[in-house]
Amino acid sequence: MTCVLCGRDIIRQMSLKKLLFGDMTTSIACCESCKDKFTPIETRQRGQCQYCYGESKTKVCTDCQYWQAQGMVLEPHIALFEYDDTMSDFMSQYKFQGNQSLAAVFREDIKNRLSELSYDVVIPMPLSKKRYSDRGFNQVALLLDEAKIDYQLILKKPKHHKKQSAKSRHDRLKTSMSFNISKKDTHSVDGKVIVLVDDVYTTGNTMMQAKRYLMDKKAKKVITFSLAR
């Protein structure tokens, strides 16, 4: 077995405890030295927003103040890792270069954190048809597949937009997104607690507009969740 990030043999790096008791899934995908390069969001020391956990000198960052001004009722976002240089390199290889084997790196992290939540439905953020055709896979759905999390691909994104990563922060916030759910799938939303999952949370524009749409479709509650922030 080799690490999907560095290519080194990782059998030798496993602790005796992992070999004996079977806690090997993360190590099989990624060696400990590579995994340790990622920064868990919970270890962040600097000031952060109480809702989105973005860097902020005030309790509520300017992005979240914007969403409050738009009438959104905010609840704490859940993110697992800091979007730093290590995570940026990972996303470049996984999301943009199409190295799908990297989806396995965070399967235990995602599985364990979601197991702590009480919810009815997990919904991955959708891609437009053009983006899916260009990329060949939904990077969020693949992360959930690796974590063996049941989800429903019922949220659709009919309109194609310029990549969010290519926009300025101001332009991201101002970009209007459209979503839809077919009538036959509305029962999966009505009265349900939903976990809306994305790979990266930046300004929150995409997730907040999707959350608003799901709430308009009578979701009881929408929890936003991302791999990185």
N, C-alpha and C positions, 0 to 999 in steps of 0.2 A: 504494500500500500504506500502511495506517495501523496504528499501534500499537494492539493490542487493549486496552491499559490506559489510555492517555491520549488516543487518537484522533488523534494528530498524524501528519503525513506522515513516514514514516521512510526513504524513498528518499534524501532529502538528508542523512540522518544516517549512512548507510553509508560505511565507509571504502573507498578505492579497492581495497584488497586483497580485501575481501569481494565487491565487484562483479566483479573480474577472475577470482577463483579459486572463486567459487561458494559460499563459506561464508556463506550468506544465510538459512538457515532460521530461526535464532533471531531475527535482525533483522526478518524479515518479520512475525513474530508480535509482537515487542515491541521498542521502541526501547532503545538503550543506556542512556539516562538513567533510564528506568523500571526496567530490569533491575538497574542498579547500586544501586538502593534495597534490594534483597534482600541478606541477609548470609549468605555461604557459611559453613557450620558449621566449616570448616577454619580460618577466620580468627578464631574465638573465642579471646579472650585469657584469660578467667577460668578458674578451676579447673573441671574436669569429670570425670564418672564415666568410668572406663576401659571400661565396657561400653556404656552407653546414651548417653554424651556429654551427659547432662544436667548442669546446674550443680550442683557439689558441692564441699565443702571436703575431702572424703575421696576416696580412690581408687575406692571403691565407694559409690554413693549409697544412701539408705535404700530407694528403690524396688527397686533391684537386690538389695539385701540381703534384701528380702522374698521375691523370686523364688528366691534361693539357698536360703532357709529352706524354700521349697516344693519343694525338690529339683530345681530347674531348673539345668542346666549352661549357663552363660552364655557367649556369645561377643560380640565387639564388634558393635554395631548400626551400620548404615550410614545416615546421613542427609545430605542435601545442603545444606539451608538452616536457619538459625535461625528458630524460630517467634517472631517479633517483631511489632510493630505492622503493619509492611508486609505480612508474610505473613498475619497475621490478617485484614487488609482484603481481601487476595486470596482467602482461603478463604471469607470472607463472600459475596463476589461470585460466586465459582465454585461452591462447594459448596451454599450455602444459598439464594442468589438464582438459581442455575441458569444462570449465564452460561458455557455450555459452550465458547465460543470461547477462553476463558482457558486451557484445557488445553494449548494450543500454546506457552505461554510457556516451559515448562521441558522441552520435548521433547529438545533437544540435551543438556541436563544429565543427564537420565535415561538417554538412549541411550548417552552416552559413559561414564557410571559403570558401567552394567550390562555394557558391553563389556569392562570390566576384570576381571569376575568369571568364574569357571569354575562352571557349573551345568548342570543338566539341564532343569529346569522352572521357569517363573515363574508364581506364583499370586497374583492380586490378592485383597486382603481382601474378603470378600463382604458384601452387604447383606441384611437380612431382606427378605422379600417386601413387607412394609408400607413399609419405608424406601425400597425401590426404587420402589414405586408412588407414594409421596409426592414423591420427588426426580426420578424419571423417567430417571435414569441412574446408573451406578456410576462415581463420580468417579475411582476408582483405575484401573479398566479404561480409561477415556477418556484418562487421562494416558499409559498404555502404548500405546494406539492411536495417539496423536499421535507418540509416540517410535518407532513402528513396531517394537514389541517383541512377539514371539509369546508368548502366555500361555494358560493353561488355566483356565477358570471352573469348576473341579471342587469347590472348597470351598464348602459351603453353610452358611448361618446360619438355621436353622429358627425360632428364637425371636426375637421382637422385643423390644428393650430401649429404655429411655429413652436419649436422646442422651447420649453420653459427655461432650460439651461442656457439658451442663447439670448435670453432677454435680460434687461436690467431689472432691478428690484421693483422700481416704480412701474415698469411695463407689466411685470408679472401680476402685481396687485390690480392693475386696471384691465387685465384681459378677462373678457366675459366668456365663460364656459357654458356649454349646453350638455345636458344629460337626459337620458330617458330610460324608462322601464316599460316593457310591454304589459298590456292589461292582464295577461295570463300570469304574470309574475308579481303583481302588486300584493298578493296575499303573503308573499315572503317578506314584505316590508311593513305592512299595516299592523300596528300595535307591537312591533318587534324591537328588541334591543339589538342594534347592528354594530359590528366592528368594521369600520372602513379602513382598509389597509393600503398603504403606498410604500414605495421604496425610500423616498427622500421627502422630507418636509422642509420647505424653504420659507416662503412667505405665507404659506397656507392657502393660497388662492384656489388651487385646484380642489383640495380637500374641503375647504369651507363651502365652495359652491356646490360640490357634490353632497355635502352634509345638508345644506339648505334644501336641495332637491328632495333628498330622502325624507327630511322632516315634513316637507310639503306633501309627501306621499303617505303621511301619517305614521312614520316610524315613531316608536315610543322614545327612543334615545339612540344617538349615534356617537359611538366612541371612535375617535381617530387614533390611528396606530401607524407608526412607520419604523423602518429599520434604522434610518439615520435622521439626524436633525442638525 
